[in-house]
């Protein structure tokens, strides 16, 4: 182990349920949108290209239940609902930004590794 490496205890039973809630693609994307400003359901749906109505609805319910977002009914006609990130949800901004930056910096290398892996598997099959 190199000097300065961080050693973290692996407590799967404690962390798995939490990571299952925050580490899926829609949760990360929804929270990233809400980190910048509150949004209504249809605004979220437009900004999250590819998400279905049901997937967004289910994700918002899970996030609200987990205390990561709050839901406010607006006194408009027709009635609107606005979602806002909570303090707890906002605490994920920094780790999500780091993950986003990592993906931009390493995406090309990741793709190259996948292509190399796929090519080696094809060669093995021939």
C-alpha positions in Angstrom: 0.0 0.0 0.0 1.4 3.4 -1.0 2.0 6.1 1.6 -1.1 8.3 2.0 -3.6 5.7 0.8 -6.9 5.9 2.6 -8.0 2.7 4.3 -11.7 2.4 4.7 -13.5 -0.3 6.6 -15.7 -2.4 4.3 -19.1 -2.4 6.1 -21.3 -3.7 3.3 -24.3 -4.2 5.6 -24.3 -0.6 6.7 -23.5 1.1 3.3 -25.2 -1.1 0.7 -28.8 0.1 1.5 -27.6 3.7 1.4 -25.6 3.3 -1.8 -28.6 1.5 -3.5 -30.6 4.6 -2.9 -28.1 7.2 -4.2 -25.9 5.4 -6.7 -28.3 4.7 -9.5 -28.3 6.8 -12.7 -31.7 8.6 -12.2 -31.0 9.5 -8.6 -27.6 11.1 -9.5 -29.1 13.0 -12.5 -32.2 14.2 -10.6 -30.2 15.4 -7.6 -27.7 17.2 -10.0 -30.7 19.0 -11.6 -32.2 20.0 -8.2 -28.8 21.1 -6.8 -29.0 24.1 -9.2 -32.6 25.1 -8.6 -36.0 23.7 -7.7 -38.0 22.1 -10.5 -41.4 20.9 -11.4 -42.1 17.3 -12.5 -42.4 18.1 -16.2 -39.3 20.3 -16.1 -37.3 17.4 -14.6 -38.8 15.0 -17.2 -37.7 17.3 -20.1 -34.2 17.8 -18.7 -33.7 14.0 -18.0 -33.8 12.8 -21.6 -34.9 9.1 -21.7 -36.6 8.9 -18.2 -40.1 7.5 -18.3 -43.0 9.1 -16.3 -43.1 6.1 -14.0 -39.3 6.0 -13.4 -39.3 9.7 -12.5 -42.3 9.4 -10.3 -40.8 6.4 -8.5 -37.4 8.0 -8.1 -38.9 11.2 -6.7 -40.9 9.3 -4.1 -37.8 7.3 -3.1 -35.7 10.5 -2.8 -38.4 12.3 -0.8 -38.7 9.3 1.5 -34.9 9.3 2.0 -35.0 13.0 2.9 -32.9 14.0 -0.1 -35.6 16.2 -1.7 -38.8 17.9 -0.5 -42.0 18.2 -2.4 -44.2 21.3 -2.3 -47.7 21.6 -3.8 -48.0 25.0 -5.5 -51.3 26.9 -5.3 -51.6 27.2 -9.1 -54.3 26.2 -11.5 -53.9 23.4 -12.4 -52.1 22.4 -9.2 -48.3 22.1 -9.6 -45.7 20.3 -7.6 -42.2 21.6 -7.1 -39.2 19.5 -5.9 -36.3 21.0 -4.0 -33.1 19.5 -2.8 -32.8 19.3 1.0 -29.7 20.0 3.1 -29.1 16.3 3.2 -29.4 16.0 -0.6 -27.3 19.1 -1.1 -24.5 17.4 0.9 -24.1 15.1 -2.1 -23.2 18.0 -4.4 -19.5 17.7 -3.9 -19.2 13.9 -4.3 -21.4 14.0 -7.4 -19.4 16.9 -8.9 -16.2 14.9 -8.3 -17.8 11.8 -10.0 -19.0 14.0 -12.9 -15.5 15.5 -13.3 -13.9 12.1 -13.2 -16.3 10.8 -15.9 -15.3 13.7 -18.2 -11.6 13.2 -17.5 -11.6 9.5 -17.9 -14.5 8.7 -20.3 -12.2 8.3 -23.3 -9.8 6.0 -21.4 -12.7 3.9 -20.2 -14.0 3.5 -23.7 -10.6 2.5 -25.0 -10.3 -0.1 -22.2 -13.7 -1.5 -23.1 -12.9 -1.7 -26.8 -9.6 -3.4 -26.0 -11.3 -5.9 -23.8 -14.0 -6.6 -26.4 -11.3 -7.0 -29.1 -9.3 -9.5 -27.0 -12.5 -11.5 -26.3 -13.2 -11.7 -30.1 -9.6 -12.9 -30.7 -10.1 -15.6 -28.0 -13.2 -16.9 -29.8 -11.6 -17.2 -33.2 
